[in-house]
Structure formats: structure tokens, C-alpha cells
Amino acid sequence: MTFQELKELDSQYVLQTYGRNPIAIDHGRGATLYDVEGKEYIDFASGIGVLSVGTANPKWQAAIAAQAAKLGHISNLYYSEPYIRLAQQLCTRSGMAAAFFASGGGEANEGMIKLARKYSFDRYGEGRGTVLTLRNSFHGRTITTLAATGQEVFHNYFFPFTEGFRYADANDLNSLQDVSGHDVCAVLVELVQGEGGVLPLDKDYVQELAQLCEDRDWLLLVDEVQTGVGRTGSLFCFQQYGITPDVVSFAKGIAGGLPMSGILTNEKCRGVLTPGTHATTFGGNPVCAAAALAVLEILDEQTIADVREKGDYLRGRIEELDLPCLGKTRGMGLMIGVEVSEDFSNKELCARLNQAGLLCLTAGAGLRLLPPLTITREEMDKGLAILKDELS
């Protein structure tokens, strides 16, 4: 079908909840994609951080095909090998104790919030269910995770929102203590605020926060929906901060393009969620779990270490271009934010780059780059050339 035919059908039959770019991607390999008319694009977005091992990775494809031919789904009332092996891999490589699998990032974060409130209820009874989050955070689009999100722009339309959240300034422990109280059960943070503009938290602040949580028996919940699975140059971002959270969520890149998410708990929290207290139909789906196992095999220690080098290369080259519309870069690994000068619109620049053949994203007031972790130097250089030519 042509792009125009697809656009007309979309307009007729699909709820218009997205501001889509006028591009219809048809196929690709690695970080190189092609639209329905054959135009080439370099992928610096990876499906908003989902295509961790690129498009159509052969090992990923083979794992999905083999599992689909064997067992496509079985409910969580039964055991199946893929999700058990995946839990073992994640726990072994992260230092966490136990896993729960779900389908999307918002669902995983809801699971963390439920676990924190039940942990507190089991130990202290009612009245201790408030979760502290940070301003400029983003935790999902369900009613509860929107309430947890520390951005006023999201607190509209869908009233009443779930109660039990208060917000503090990032990197300011005094601000967090000012909004604390006897009703607090947990603190929920992104170590790099993704949608808020790719803003890493200070390491000293995070370590002091972890100690405060331990002292007050608040659970430390880390949202790694976007930062997890190698994105920042370690399997989980918390491993670079010298902390071990009580619970960490993951999603996006875990299954390389299939819908999967989950949470990992430490030993203290592994027994909080008991039979009947939390569940999900598609969590631990065998095909998704097989895809995730392939992703973890591809993202070995060396490949993840290379993510840091690739991120440094892209950030250095972008700053060397000294383009009038762009400023400094920030981020960790291949989670990169690029400042946009005040005289320019980040949305307009992003749209121009997309049309020119470089798929990228916005975050906050800047540009956001989330390439596949397996992107090659040649693909990075092609993308940088498009960025230079279009924005000079």
C-alpha cells in the first residue's frame, strides 16, 4: 500500500491519539529502516528505546520463531521454561532476588507501587501508603502512574486521579524531606529523567536517598523502563550509582520489540506479593520471554560496555558540529539529550530530521536520541551526516 492509502485508512479506523510523522516504515535491518516507498532512514529512536538489538536481528528472529512453533502462550497457572530462565538471567546479572513479568512499562510501575503499599500495610497497617516522586518525572499513562508523574501538564482531563503521591525537587534531599511524613511508604525515581529531558540524577543524591529510605523503612523504587537493559551502559542504570533498590521496573528494550515488562525485587521484598494479590494475563508469555533471552544473550558484557563508548562518540561528534540550533549534550550511554537553542523549536527540528532520514525524538525542550544498542559506527556516521546537512 502507498503512504497515502495507509494514512487514509488510519484516519478512518484508528483513534487519533498520536501526532504521527508522515512516514510509514515498512522494513529494516539493524539501525537502518526503509519506508513503503523505499526511502532509507537511520534509526536514532529505536521505537522509543524498544529496539535494543535493532530491527530484524537474526538471533532474535530465530528465538521467536522456534518458541512460537513450540508454545505461543500458556497461563501463569502453569510453569513454562522461558520465563523461569529469563528470571534467572535477570536476577543473576542484576544482583536482585526475584522477578515478576508484565506487558508494559506503566503496568510494571503500577506493580511496584502496589508492592510498596502492601509491604507497608503488612508491617505497619493502614495509613502509610504515600509514595514520594520527583518533579519532572514520568512514570506512565495509567491513572495511577499519571498521578505518580511529577509534571503538572499530565494532571488533567482524567479526574479523579489516584491519591497518595507527593512531589519533591530532583537532587534536593531537603525538598524531599519537606514533603515526607509518617504516611510515606516509598520513594519512586528515574535515575535519568527520560521524558523530562534526559536528566541524570546526581550520584551523591541517589546514595543519600538510598540511605534515607533504609533508615525510615521506605522502599526505594527505581523506574528503569527506559534506562534498563543496557541503555545507559550497564544492564541496569542503578548498577552505576552504587545502590541496590528494593524494587526496580523494566520494559521497553527487554524483549527487543515484543511487549514485555516486569519488576525485580530484593530479598526483603520477594515475599510481599502473594497468590491473588497481583497478576497479569500475558506476563511471562513464552514467545516474549524467548525474545528477551535472545536479547540478553546478544547484550553480553562487552556489548553493553561498548554502549558507553558509542554514547561518548555520538555526544562528542554532535558537540563538535557546533550547530547554531543545538547546545550541549547530556545523558548516559545511548540515552542522549541534546539541548536546543531558545530561538528554535525542538519539535520542528525533530520533524525536519525525520523527513531528512534521521529518526529521532524530543524530550523536555531538547532532542532525545535512543539508537539501538547494536548500532554500527557506519550507521552512526550516516545519522550524524544527516544531522549536519539538515541543521547547518
Secondary structure, DSSP 8 states (H G I E B T S, - for coil): --HHHHHHHHHHHS---S---S--EEEEEBTEEEETT--EEEESSHHHHT-TT-BT-HHHHHHHHHHHHH-S---TTS--HHHHHHHHHHHHHH---EEEEESSHHHHHHHHHHHHHHHHHHHH-SS--EEEEEBT----SSHHHHHHSB-GGGSSSS-S--S-EEEE-TT-HHHHHHT--TTEEEEEE-SEETTTTSEE--HHHHHHHHHHHHHHT-EEEEEETTTTTTTTSSSSGGGGTT---SEEEE-GGGGTTS--EEEEE-GGGTTSS-TTT---SSTT-HHHHHHHHHHHHHS-HHHHHHHHHHHHHHHHHHHHH--TTEEEEEEETTEEEEEE-TTS-HHHHHHHHHHHTEE-EEETTEEEE---TT--HHHHHHHHHHHHHHH-
